[in-house]
Amino acid sequence: MDGNRTFDVDGLRAALKECDHLLMRFETVALRLFVDFRSSSEAEPAVLVLQPVNSFRERLISIRRGRPEFPVPEQLQVATWPLRIGSIERLGVLDTVRGRLDTDGAAEALIQLAGAVQELQDAERDEVRRAISGEGYRTLWPSPRT
C-alpha cells in the first residue's frame, strides 16, 4: 500500500505548525483524523477520529458535533495522506502535532492523539485483512477453475 508517490511532507509539517486545524484523509481507511488546535478558557485543543460522510455539509456537521464549543471553520484545511498510517509516525508528522499540542499544554489532546492513531491503525489492519480474504471486495480476475 505504500506506493512510489511524492508529496510534500515538509510542507505538511510546516502547515501543522501554523494552522488552526487539519483534517487528514487516508487512502487506506475511510476514517479521518481531525486535529483542532483551537482553544479557549473552556476548551483545549482536541484530536478526533471522524467517520466517513457523503458530503462537505455532513463533514461540517461532524466537526460541529465533535467541537461544539467552537464555530465550524470557514475554510477546511485538508491533507490527503497516500501512505500507510504508520508512516505519519516514521516521517515525523506526529512529532510535529505532538510538539504543538505539548507547547499548548494540551495533555488531553495528546492522549486523544495516541488513541486516534491506534484506532486508525486498527482500522487499516482490518481493511488489509478484508482485502486479502476478499471480504467486502470483488475480484476483477476470478481464479481459473480446474
FIPA-958863 format. One record per atom (N, C-alpha, C, O): x, y, z; residue number from 1; residue in three letters. Coordinates in Angstrom, 3 decimals. Atoms other than C-alpha are relative to their C-alpha. Layout:
FIPA-958863
R       east      north         up   pos   code
R          X          Y          Z   NUM    ALA
...
This chain:
FIPA-958863
R       east      north         up   pos   code
R      0.804     -1.194      0.000     1    MET
R      0.000      0.000      0.000     1    MET
R      0.852      1.266      0.000     1    MET
R      0.385      2.324     -0.420     1    MET
R     -0.886     -1.154      0.097     2    ASP
R      2.981      2.323      0.368     2    ASP
R      0.568      0.009     -1.404     2    ASP
R      1.492     -0.746     -1.708     2    ASP
R     -0.429     -0.050      1.390     3    GLY
R      3.434      3.229     -3.283     3    GLY
R      1.140      0.966     -0.203     3    GLY
R      1.628      1.588      0.740     3    GLY
R     -1.072     -0.925      0.362     4    ASN
R      6.061      5.235     -5.091     4    ASN
R     -0.626      1.342     -0.346     4    ASN
R     -0.799      1.673     -1.519     4    ASN
R      0.653     -1.293      0.180     5    ARG
R      4.448      8.630     -4.600     5    ARG
R      0.861      1.080      0.608     5    ARG
R      1.628      0.843      1.541     5    ARG
R     -0.697     -1.127     -0.596     6    THR
R      5.865     12.016     -3.938     6    THR
R     -1.035      0.963      0.549     6    THR
R     -2.069      1.204     -0.075     6    THR
R      0.846     -1.016     -0.604     7    PHE
R      4.265     14.533     -1.636     7    PHE
R      0.881      0.793      0.956     7    PHE
R      1.973      0.358      1.321     7    PHE
R     -0.807     -0.955     -0.742     8    ASP
R      5.475     17.417      0.450     8    ASP
R     -0.193     -0.169      1.503     8    ASP
R     -1.017      0.516      2.109     8    ASP
R      0.090      0.243     -1.436     9    VAL
R      5.950     16.099      3.984     9    VAL
R      0.481      1.223      0.772     9    VAL
R     -0.103      1.589      1.792     9    VAL
R     -0.501     -1.202     -0.680    10    ASP
R      7.993     19.151      4.950    10    ASP
R     -1.055      1.107     -0.019    10    ASP
R     -1.224      1.822      0.968    10    ASP
R      1.070     -0.990      0.098    11    GLY
R      5.166     21.387      3.722    11    GLY
R     -1.135     -0.297      0.966    11    GLY
R     -1.707      0.611      1.568    11    GLY
R      1.055      0.387     -0.938    12    LEU
R      2.654     19.415      5.770    12    LEU
R      0.425      0.308      1.427    12    LEU
R     -0.357      0.855      2.206    12    LEU
R     -0.485     -0.298     -1.359    13    ARG
R      4.794     19.675      8.902    13    ARG
R      0.007      1.512      0.250    13    ARG
R     -0.350      1.960      1.339    13    ARG
R      0.010     -1.464     -0.144    14    ALA
R      5.191     23.427      8.304    14    ALA
R     -1.428      0.509      0.193    14    ALA
R     -1.667      1.383      1.027    14    ALA
R      1.406     -0.411     -0.118    15    ALA
R      1.418     23.811      7.857    15    ALA
R     -0.541     -0.337      1.384    15    ALA
R     -1.298      0.440      1.965    15    ALA
R      0.472      0.404     -1.316    16    LEU
R      0.794     21.905     11.086    16    LEU
R      0.493      0.923      1.108    16    LEU
R     -0.125      0.998      2.170    16    LEU
R     -0.517     -0.937     -0.995    17    LYS
R      2.891     24.455     12.957    17    LYS
R     -0.789      1.305      0.020    17    LYS
R     -0.700      2.069      0.981    17    LYS
R      0.688     -1.290      0.139    18    GLU
R      0.637     27.311     11.775    18    GLU
R     -1.521     -0.081     -0.028    18    GLU
R     -2.184      0.874      0.378    18    GLU
R      1.442      0.061      0.252    19    CYS
R     -2.895     26.074     11.036    19    CYS
R     -0.815     -0.115      1.284    19    CYS
R     -0.305     -0.525      2.327    19    CYS
R      0.929      0.146     -1.123    20    ASP
R     -5.913     26.182     13.346    20    ASP
R     -0.482     -1.435      0.138    20    ASP
R     -0.798     -1.898      1.234    20    ASP
R      0.513      1.362      0.019    21    HIS
R     -6.959     22.698     12.349    21    HIS
R      0.495     -0.692     -1.265    21    HIS
R      0.962     -0.044     -2.201    21    HIS
R     -0.324      0.756      1.210    22    LEU
R     -6.249     19.920      9.863    22    LEU
R     -0.825     -1.276     -0.007    22    LEU
R     -0.908     -1.983      0.997    22    LEU
R      0.712      1.251      0.214    23    LEU
R     -8.390     17.110      8.506    23    LEU
R      0.880     -0.862     -0.888    23    LEU
R      1.199     -0.476     -2.013    23    LEU
R     -0.830      0.901      0.801    24    MET
R     -6.285     14.181      7.314    24    MET
R     -0.855     -1.122     -0.555    24    MET
R     -1.535     -1.845      0.173    24    MET
R      0.667      1.088      0.717    25    ARG
R     -7.745     11.852      4.711    25    ARG
R      1.054     -1.062     -0.271    25    ARG
R      2.193     -0.738     -0.610    25    ARG
R     -0.921      1.104      0.250    26    PHE
R     -6.134      8.450      4.334    26    PHE
R     -0.521     -0.841     -1.145    26    PHE
R     -1.727     -1.052     -1.272    26    PHE
R      0.419      0.827      1.121    27    GLU
R     -6.171      6.303      1.239    27    GLU
R     -0.261     -1.438      0.417    27    GLU
R     -0.892     -2.191     -0.325    27    GLU
R      0.144      1.390     -0.425    28    THR
R     -6.099      3.085      3.254    28    THR
R     -1.222     -0.257      0.863    28    THR
R     -1.636     -1.406      1.023    28    THR
R      1.204      0.145     -0.829    29    VAL
R     -9.112      3.744      5.510    29    VAL
R     -0.939      1.168     -0.276    29    VAL
R     -0.512      2.226     -0.739    29    VAL
R      0.995     -1.055      0.232    30    ALA
R    -12.312      5.767      5.288    30    ALA
R     -0.072      0.990      1.158    30    ALA
R     -0.615      2.084      1.001    30    ALA
R      0.008     -0.900     -1.152    31    LEU
R    -11.856      7.290      8.751    31    LEU
R      0.887      1.207     -0.272    31    LEU
R      1.812      1.144     -1.082    31    LEU
R     -0.778     -1.231      0.136    32    ARG
R    -10.486     10.825      9.029    32    ARG
R      0.539      0.414      1.362    32    ARG
R     -0.107      0.200      2.387    32    ARG
R     -0.601     -0.533     -1.217    33    LEU
R     -8.168     12.362     11.608    33    LEU
R     -0.170      1.507     -0.015    33    LEU
R      0.290      2.181     -0.936    33    LEU
R      0.206     -1.440     -0.102    34    PHE
R     -9.205     15.837     12.718    34    PHE
R      0.785      0.505      1.202    34    PHE
R      0.507      0.137      2.343    34    PHE
R     -0.802     -0.622     -1.049    35    VAL
R     -6.634     17.811     14.692    35    VAL
R     -0.409      1.455      0.053    35    VAL
R     -0.246      2.201     -0.913    35    VAL
R      0.495     -1.360     -0.178    36    ASP
R     -8.076     21.022     16.076    36    ASP
R      0.832      0.672      1.089    36    ASP
R      0.716      0.337      2.268    36    ASP
R     -0.893     -0.681     -0.927    37    PHE
R     -5.522     23.315     17.688    37    PHE
R     -0.670      1.182      0.713    37    PHE
R     -0.071      1.794      1.597    37    PHE
R      0.680     -1.136     -0.613    38    ARG
R     -8.098     25.948     18.636    38    ARG
R     -0.249     -0.295      1.486    38    ARG
R     -0.515     -1.429      1.883    38    ARG
R      0.265      0.155     -1.427    39    SER
R     -8.514     26.554     22.344    39    SER
R     -0.638      1.276      0.539    39    SER
R     -0.601      2.335     -0.087    39    SER
R      0.592     -1.137     -0.702    40    SER
R    -10.324     28.822     24.759    40    SER
R      0.164     -0.269      1.486    40    SER
R      0.772     -1.266      1.875    40    SER
R     -0.097      0.222     -1.442    41    SER
R    -10.596     29.204     28.512    41    SER
R     -0.817     -1.229      0.427    41    SER
R     -0.557     -1.810      1.481    41    SER
R      0.839      1.161     -0.321    42    GLU
R    -13.233     26.421     28.447    42    GLU
R      0.404     -1.282     -0.712    42    GLU
R      0.014     -2.370     -0.288    42    GLU
R     -0.314      1.194      0.794    43    ALA
R    -11.741     24.053     25.867    43    ALA
R      1.420      0.071     -0.534    43    ALA
R      1.869      1.102     -1.034    43    ALA
R     -1.348      0.066      0.549    44    GLU
R     -8.284     22.939     24.905    44    GLU
R     -0.046     -0.654     -1.384    44    GLU
R     -1.102     -1.123     -1.808    44    GLU
R     -0.030      0.678      1.301    45    PRO
R     -7.182     21.572     21.521    45    PRO
R     -0.502     -1.436      0.118    45    PRO
R     -0.511     -2.014      1.205    45    PRO
R      0.548      1.354     -0.013    46    ALA
R     -8.647     18.218     20.523    46    ALA
R      0.411     -0.751     -1.259    46    ALA
R      0.707     -0.162     -2.298    46    ALA
R     -0.282      0.890      1.120    47    VAL
R     -7.948     15.259     18.277    47    VAL
R     -1.161     -0.975     -0.087    47    VAL
R     -1.499     -1.642      0.891    47    VAL
R      1.182      0.839      0.196    48    LEU
R    -10.901     13.366     16.813    48    LEU
R      0.192     -0.921     -1.193    48    LEU
R      0.846     -0.554     -2.169    48    LEU
R      0.141      0.865      1.165    49    VAL
R    -11.416     10.394     14.535    49    VAL
R     -1.424      0.184     -0.479    49    VAL
R     -2.376     -0.035      0.269    49    VAL
R      1.325     -0.254      0.559    50    LEU
R    -14.306     11.238     12.241    50    LEU
R     -0.392     -1.114     -0.962    50    LEU
R      0.430     -1.625     -1.722    50    LEU
R      0.533      1.043      0.877    51    GLN
R    -16.493      8.725     10.458    51    GLN
R     -0.147      0.526     -1.428    51    GLN
R     -0.192      1.738     -1.637    51    GLN
R      0.225     -0.438      1.386    52    PRO
R    -16.940      8.794      6.668    52    PRO
R     -1.340      0.717     -0.132    52    PRO
R     -2.297      0.411      0.580    52    PRO
R      1.228     -0.730      0.295    53    VAL
R    -19.559     11.187      5.330    53    VAL
R     -0.189      0.038     -1.515    53    VAL
R      0.702     -0.335     -2.277    53    VAL
R      0.317     -0.032      1.429    54    ASN
R    -21.236     11.714      1.972    54    ASN
R      0.123      1.374     -0.630    54    ASN
R      0.034      1.502     -1.852    54    ASN
R     -0.053     -1.340      0.574    55    SER
R    -20.859     15.455      1.576    55    SER
R      0.810      0.930      0.902    55    SER
R      1.091      0.620      2.060    55    SER
R     -0.710     -1.015     -0.767    56    PHE
R    -18.977     18.542      2.682    56    PHE
R     -0.874      0.503      1.146    56    PHE
R     -0.386      0.735      2.252    56    PHE
R      0.938     -0.460     -1.036    57    ARG
R    -22.055     19.669      4.597    57    ARG
R     -0.024     -0.977      1.176    57    ARG
R     -0.007     -0.558      2.333    57    ARG
R     -0.020      1.004     -1.062    58    GLU
R    -22.098     16.397      6.540    58    GLU
R      1.315      0.049      0.773    58    GLU
R      1.333     -0.167      1.985    58    GLU
R     -1.290     -0.108     -0.693    59    ARG
R    -18.390     16.838      7.307    59    ARG
R     -0.022      1.162      0.980    59    ARG
R      0.453      1.033      2.108    59    ARG
R      0.079     -1.143     -0.902    60    LEU
R    -19.041     20.280      8.765    60    LEU
R     -0.869     -0.321      1.220    60    LEU
R     -0.564      0.107      2.333    60    LEU
R      0.865      0.413     -1.111    61    ILE
R    -21.841     18.804     10.884    61    ILE
R      0.780     -0.906      0.959    61    ILE
R      0.658     -0.776      2.176    61    ILE
R     -0.776      0.902     -0.865    62    SER
R    -19.489     16.084     12.160    62    SER
R      1.037      0.778      0.812    62    SER
R      1.309      0.435      1.963    62    SER
R     -0.954     -0.834     -0.733    63    ILE
R    -16.924     18.729     13.114    63    ILE
R     -0.726      0.781      1.089    63    ILE
R     -0.227      0.903      2.207    63    ILE
R      0.809     -0.745     -0.978    64    ARG
R    -19.623     20.779     14.860    64    ARG
R     -0.344     -0.897      1.199    64    ARG
R     -0.284     -0.458      2.348    64    ARG
R      0.333      0.934     -1.090    65    ARG
R    -20.657     17.702     16.871    65    ARG
R      1.223     -0.301      0.865    65    ARG
R      1.120     -0.413      2.086    65    ARG
R     -1.220      0.311     -0.735    66    GLY
R    -17.058     16.961     17.823    66    GLY
R      0.575      1.177      0.764    66    GLY
R      1.236      0.992      1.786    66    GLY
R     -0.544     -1.212     -0.625    67    ARG
R    -16.186     20.561     18.726    67    ARG
R     -1.090      1.052      0.136    67    ARG
R     -0.985      2.118     -0.469    67    ARG
R      1.133     -0.939     -0.076    68    PRO
R    -19.464     22.280     19.724    68    PRO
R      0.352      1.344      0.615    68    PRO
R     -0.386      2.314      0.436    68    PRO
R     -0.374     -1.258     -0.639    69    GLU
R    -17.637     24.959     21.693    69    GLU
R      0.651      0.995     -0.958    69    GLU
R      0.934      2.132     -0.577    69    GLU
R     -0.633     -0.873      0.994    70    PHE
R    -16.117     26.404     18.504    70    PHE
R     -0.861      0.080     -1.253    70    PHE
R     -1.594     -0.857     -1.570    70    PHE
R      0.719     -0.081      1.278    71    PRO
R    -17.608     27.692     15.256    71    PRO
R      0.626     -0.960     -1.017    71    PRO
R      1.806     -1.299     -0.928    71    PRO
R     -0.515      0.833      1.085    72    VAL
R    -17.258     25.483     12.215    72    VAL
R      1.013      0.846     -0.781    72    VAL
R      0.744      2.011     -1.070    72    VAL
R     -0.991     -0.781      0.749    73    PRO
R    -14.115     26.547     10.347    73    PRO
R     -0.569      0.528     -1.318    73    PRO
R     -1.312     -0.167     -2.012    73    PRO
R      0.455     -0.581      1.262    74    GLU
R    -14.776     28.899      7.437    74    GLU
R      0.618     -0.712     -1.185    74    GLU
R     -0.031     -0.892     -2.215    74    GLU
R     -0.687      0.785      1.019    75    GLN
R    -12.231     27.001      5.371    75    GLN
R      0.531     -1.251      0.680    75    GLN
R      1.081     -1.181      1.779    75    GLN
R     -0.463      1.253     -0.564    76    LEU
R    -11.399     23.372      5.971    76    LEU
R      1.360     -0.345     -0.594    76    LEU
R      1.499     -0.510     -1.807    76    LEU
R     -1.347      0.378      0.433    77    GLN
R     -7.695     22.542      5.811    77    GLN
R      0.054     -1.521     -0.075    77    GLN
R     -0.130     -2.198      0.936    77    GLN
R      0.029      1.439      0.218    78    VAL
R     -7.421     19.044      4.333    78    VAL
R      1.312     -0.445     -0.627    78    VAL
R      1.833      0.203     -1.534    78    VAL
R     -1.181      0.625      0.601    79    ALA
R     -4.402     16.861      3.599    79    ALA
R     -0.327     -1.456     -0.265    79    ALA
R     -0.877     -2.141      0.598    79    ALA
R      0.178      1.411      0.324    80    THR
R     -4.575     13.525      1.829    80    THR
R      1.333     -0.705      0.218    80    THR
R      2.357     -0.315     -0.343    80    THR
R     -1.199      0.759     -0.317    81    TRP
R     -2.074     11.024      3.181    81    TRP
R     -0.019     -1.278     -0.843    81    TRP
R     -0.871     -2.141     -0.633    81    TRP
R      0.053      1.120      0.934    82    PRO
R     -1.218      8.497      0.454    82    PRO
R      0.679     -1.283      0.474    82    PRO
R      0.663     -2.286     -0.240    82    PRO
R     -0.743      1.160     -0.495    83    LEU
R      0.795      6.071      2.603    83    LEU
R     -0.740     -0.693      1.129    83    LEU
R     -1.830     -0.273      1.518    83    LEU
R      0.569      0.712     -1.132    84    ARG
R      0.079      3.606      5.387    84    ARG
R     -0.024      0.911      1.228    84    ARG
R      0.750      1.865      1.310    84    ARG
R      0.176     -0.815     -1.200    85    ILE
R     -0.990      5.045      8.750    85    ILE
R      1.306      0.124      0.788    85    ILE
R      1.630      1.209      1.272    85    ILE
R     -1.238     -0.026     -0.770    86    GLY
R      2.298      4.115     10.444    86    GLY
R      1.026      0.985     -0.522    86    GLY
R      1.909      1.413      0.221    86    GLY
R     -0.984     -0.916      0.579    87    SER
R      4.203      6.377      8.087    87    SER
R     -0.147      1.426      0.525    87    SER
R      0.794      2.213      0.413    87    SER
R      0.104     -1.343     -0.579    88    ILE
R      2.797      9.502      9.762    88    ILE
R      0.902      0.119      1.224    88    ILE
R      1.319      1.217      1.593    88    ILE
R     -0.971      0.009     -1.103    89    GLU
R      4.963      8.491     12.709    89    GLU
R      1.417     -0.001     -0.560    89    GLU
R      2.247      0.821     -0.170    89    GLU
R     -1.359      0.139      0.562    90    ARG
R      8.013      7.425     10.670    90    ARG
R      0.497      1.279     -0.655    90    ARG
R      1.689      1.580     -0.595    90    ARG
R     -0.411     -1.197      0.735    91    LEU
R      8.020     10.660      8.653    91    LEU
R     -0.108      1.284      0.830    91    LEU
R      0.027      2.382      0.290    91    LEU
R     -0.060     -1.145     -0.895    92    GLY
R      7.730     12.958     11.675    92    GLY
R     -1.235      0.865      0.092    92    GLY
R     -1.216      1.896      0.764    92    GLY
R      1.214     -0.816     -0.043    93    VAL
R      4.212     14.246     11.154    93    VAL
R     -0.594      0.001      1.413    93    VAL
R     -1.004      1.047      1.917    93    VAL
R      0.546      0.059     -1.355    94    LEU
R      3.031     13.033     14.546    94    LEU
R      0.872      0.753      0.994    94    LEU
R      0.360      1.344      1.945    94    LEU
R     -0.878     -0.786     -0.882    95    ASP
R      6.092     14.557     16.210    95    ASP
R     -0.346      1.480     -0.067    95    ASP
R     -0.327      2.176      0.948    95    ASP
R      0.381     -1.409      0.161    96    THR
R      5.050     17.922     14.792    96    THR
R     -1.294      0.292      0.746    96    THR
R     -1.401      1.303      1.440    96    THR
R      1.278     -0.181     -0.695    97    VAL
R      1.499     17.515     16.091    97    VAL
R      0.219     -0.063      1.508    97    VAL
R     -0.281      0.782      2.250    97    VAL
R     -0.265      0.129     -1.441    98    ARG
R      2.737     16.311     19.492    98    ARG
R      0.706      1.236      0.541    98    ARG
R      0.357      1.733      1.612    98    ARG
R     -0.738     -1.171     -0.442    99    GLY
R      5.172     19.217     19.741    99    GLY
R     -0.905      1.202      0.180    99    GLY
R     -0.798      1.940      1.159    99    GLY
R      0.902     -1.154     -0.103   100    ARG
R      2.479     21.757     19.072   100    ARG
R     -0.994     -0.171      1.141   100    ARG
R     -1.262      0.779      1.876   100    ARG
R      0.937      0.245     -1.090   101    LEU
R      0.000     20.143     21.457   101    LEU
R      0.701      0.137      1.350   101    LEU
R      0.127      0.665      2.302   101    LEU
R     -0.766     -0.112     -1.236   102    ASP
R      2.694     19.921     24.121   102    ASP
R      0.268      1.469      0.344   102    ASP
R      0.122      1.882      1.494   102    ASP
R     -0.235     -1.437     -0.201   103    THR
R      3.585     23.602     23.664   103    THR
R     -1.262      0.696      0.490   103    THR
R     -1.200      1.615      1.306   103    THR
R      1.281     -0.595     -0.399   104    ASP
R     -0.110     24.442     24.042   104    ASP
R     -0.498     -0.534      1.350   104    ASP
R     -1.538     -0.101      1.847   104    ASP
R      0.425      0.581     -1.273   105    GLY
R     -0.288     22.389     27.249   105    GLY
R     -1.243     -0.853     -0.113   105    GLY
R     -2.021     -0.950      0.836   105    GLY
R      1.217      0.767      0.283   106    ALA
R     -2.940     20.154     25.707   106    ALA
R      0.211     -1.485      0.323   106    ALA
R      0.285     -2.324     -0.574   106    ALA
R     -0.264      1.370     -0.436   107    ALA
R     -2.371     16.999     27.756   107    ALA
R     -1.091     -0.976     -0.458   107    ALA
R     -0.786     -2.084     -0.899   107    ALA
R      1.101      0.877      0.417   108    GLU
R     -5.821     15.552     26.982   108    GLU
R      0.056     -0.268     -1.505   108    GLU
R     -0.210     -1.386     -1.945   108    GLU
R     -0.092      0.180      1.455   109    ALA
R     -5.334     16.107     23.247   109    ALA
R      1.134     -0.958     -0.360   109    ALA
R      1.030     -1.694     -1.341   109    ALA
R     -1.092      0.950      0.243   110    LEU
R     -2.030     14.199     23.423   110    LEU
R     -0.475     -1.436      0.225   110    LEU
R     -0.105     -2.346     -0.517   110    LEU
R      0.584      1.326     -0.249   111    ILE
R     -3.904     11.248     24.919   111    ILE
R     -0.954     -0.368     -1.130   111    ILE
R     -0.956     -1.504     -1.605   111    ILE
R      0.926      0.238      1.117   112    GLN
R     -6.600     11.616     22.242   112    GLN
R      0.764     -0.371     -1.263   112    GLN
R      0.330     -1.247     -2.011   112    GLN
R     -0.803      0.284      1.189   113    LEU
R     -3.901     11.614     19.543   113    LEU
R      0.485     -1.444      0.007   113    LEU
R      0.393     -2.137     -1.007   113    LEU
R     -0.469      1.385     -0.092   114    ALA
R     -2.433      8.331     20.777   114    ALA
R     -1.138     -0.978     -0.272   114    ALA
R     -0.956     -1.953     -1.001   114    ALA
R      1.150      0.871      0.229   115    GLY
R     -5.890      6.735     20.855   115    GLY
R     -0.483      0.042     -1.437   115    GLY
R     -0.875     -0.980     -1.999   115    GLY
R      0.452     -0.154      1.388   116    ALA
R     -6.796      8.117     17.438   116    ALA
R      0.918     -0.758     -0.955   116    ALA
R      0.447     -1.438     -1.867   116    ALA
R     -0.945      0.701      0.876   117    VAL
R     -3.639      6.776     15.814   117    VAL
R     -0.179     -1.505      0.144   117    VAL
R     -0.130     -2.233     -0.847   117    VAL
R      0.236      1.434     -0.198   118    GLN
R     -4.259      3.370     17.373   118    GLN
R     -1.277     -0.441     -0.710   118    GLN
R     -1.300     -1.493     -1.350   118    GLN
R      1.267      0.325      0.677   119    GLU
R     -7.861      3.399     16.096   119    GLU
R      0.184     -0.055     -1.518   119    GLU
R     -0.349     -0.946     -2.180   119    GLU
R     -0.260     -0.016      1.446   120    LEU
R     -6.674      4.297     12.593   120    LEU
R      0.834     -1.203     -0.423   120    LEU
R      0.561     -1.810     -1.458   120    LEU
R     -0.829      1.159      0.332   121    GLN
R     -4.004      1.587     12.622   121    GLN
R     -0.810     -1.293      0.084   121    GLN
R     -0.642     -2.184     -0.749   121    GLN
R      0.873      1.177     -0.112   122    ASP
R     -6.557     -0.989     13.812   122    ASP
R     -0.936     -0.095     -1.199   122    ASP
R     -1.145     -1.180     -1.742   122    ASP
R      0.897     -0.015      1.166   123    ALA
R     -8.953      0.059     11.035   123    ALA
R      0.758     -0.381     -1.261   123    ALA
R      0.236     -1.105     -2.110   123    ALA
R     -0.805      0.337      1.179   124    GLU
R     -6.175     -0.181      8.472   124    GLU
R      0.340     -1.490     -0.014   124    GLU
R      0.255     -2.135     -1.059   124    GLU
R     -0.313      1.426     -0.086   125    ARG
R     -5.142     -3.642      9.687   125    ARG
R     -1.226     -0.832     -0.382   125    ARG
R     -1.106     -1.825     -1.099   125    ARG
R      1.228      0.714      0.347   126    ASP
R     -8.780     -4.779      9.442   126    ASP
R     -0.295      0.090     -1.494   126    ASP
R     -0.745     -0.879     -2.104   126    ASP
R      0.243     -0.181      1.436   127    GLU
R     -9.063     -3.344      5.931   127    GLU
R      0.944     -0.865     -0.828   127    GLU
R      0.531     -1.456     -1.825   127    GLU
R     -0.968      0.855      0.700   128    VAL
R     -5.900     -5.139      4.807   128    VAL
R     -0.429     -1.460      0.102   128    VAL
R     -0.365     -2.202     -0.879   128    VAL
R      0.472      1.375     -0.175   129    ARG
R     -7.239     -8.382      6.274   129    ARG
R     -1.184     -0.283     -0.921   129    ARG
R     -1.240     -1.337     -1.556   129    ARG
R      1.165      0.185      0.881   130    ARG
R    -10.536     -7.910      4.396   130    ARG
R      0.419     -0.052     -1.471   130    ARG
R     -0.131     -0.833     -2.248   130    ARG
R     -0.467      0.001      1.397   131    ALA
R     -8.697     -7.149      1.157   131    ALA
R      0.644     -1.336     -0.353   131    ALA
R      0.428     -1.865     -1.443   131    ALA
R     -0.663      1.285      0.254   132    ILE
R     -6.607    -10.309      1.465   132    ILE
R     -1.011     -1.139     -0.048   132    ILE
R     -0.920     -2.019     -0.904   132    ILE
R      0.987      1.085     -0.047   133    SER
R     -9.561    -12.516      2.376   133    SER
R     -1.101      0.165     -1.049   133    SER
R     -1.816     -0.787     -1.361   133    SER
R      1.041     -0.263      0.984   134    GLY
R    -11.836    -10.875     -0.198   134    GLY
R     -1.314      0.453      0.604   134    GLY
R     -2.275      0.720     -0.118   134    GLY
R      1.215     -0.416     -0.695   135    GLU
R    -14.414     -9.919      2.428   135    GLU
R     -0.338      1.449     -0.354   135    GLU
R      0.407      2.374     -0.030   135    GLU
R      0.413     -1.340      0.391   136    GLY
R    -16.298     -6.956      1.015   136    GLY
R      0.646      0.484     -1.290   136    GLY
R      0.430      1.627     -1.695   136    GLY
R     -0.669     -0.345      1.246   137    TYR
R    -14.206     -6.962     -2.164   137    TYR
R     -0.488     -0.929     -1.102   137    TYR
R     -0.933     -2.048     -0.846   137    TYR
R      0.379      0.810      1.153   138    ARG
R    -14.980     -8.218     -5.634   138    ARG
R      1.228     -0.108     -0.892   138    ARG
R      1.853      0.901     -1.218   138    ARG
R     -1.186      0.200      0.826   139    THR
R    -12.229     -9.714     -7.736   139    THR
R     -0.275      0.383     -1.458   139    THR
R     -1.369      0.159     -1.976   139    THR
R      0.128     -0.331      1.411   140    LEU
R    -11.638     -8.429    -11.241   140    LEU
R      0.339     -1.202     -0.879   140    LEU
R     -0.194     -1.353     -1.978   140    LEU
R     -0.421      1.177      0.737   141    TRP
R     -9.984    -11.659    -12.357   141    TRP
R     -0.192     -1.224      0.861   141    TRP
R      0.674     -1.567      1.665   141    TRP
R      0.232      1.189     -0.819   142    PRO
R    -11.545    -14.737    -10.840   142    PRO
R      1.034     -1.089     -0.310   142    PRO
R      1.563     -1.172     -1.418   142    PRO
R     -0.985      1.061      0.211   143    SER
R     -9.261    -17.706    -10.361   143    SER
R     -0.555     -1.008     -1.002   143    SER
R     -1.753     -1.289     -1.009   143    SER
R      0.468      0.986      0.984   144    PRO
R     -9.404    -20.243    -13.195   144    PRO
R     -0.461     -1.264      0.703   144    PRO
R      0.140     -1.713      1.679   144    PRO
R      0.516      1.246     -0.594   145    ARG
R    -11.442    -23.306    -12.410   145    ARG
R      0.731     -1.175     -0.612   145    ARG
R      0.909     -1.259     -1.828   145    ARG
R     -0.738      1.168      0.500   146    THR
R     -9.560    -26.538    -12.670   146    THR
R     -0.796     -1.254      0.114   146    THR
R     -0.318     -2.324     -0.263   146    THR
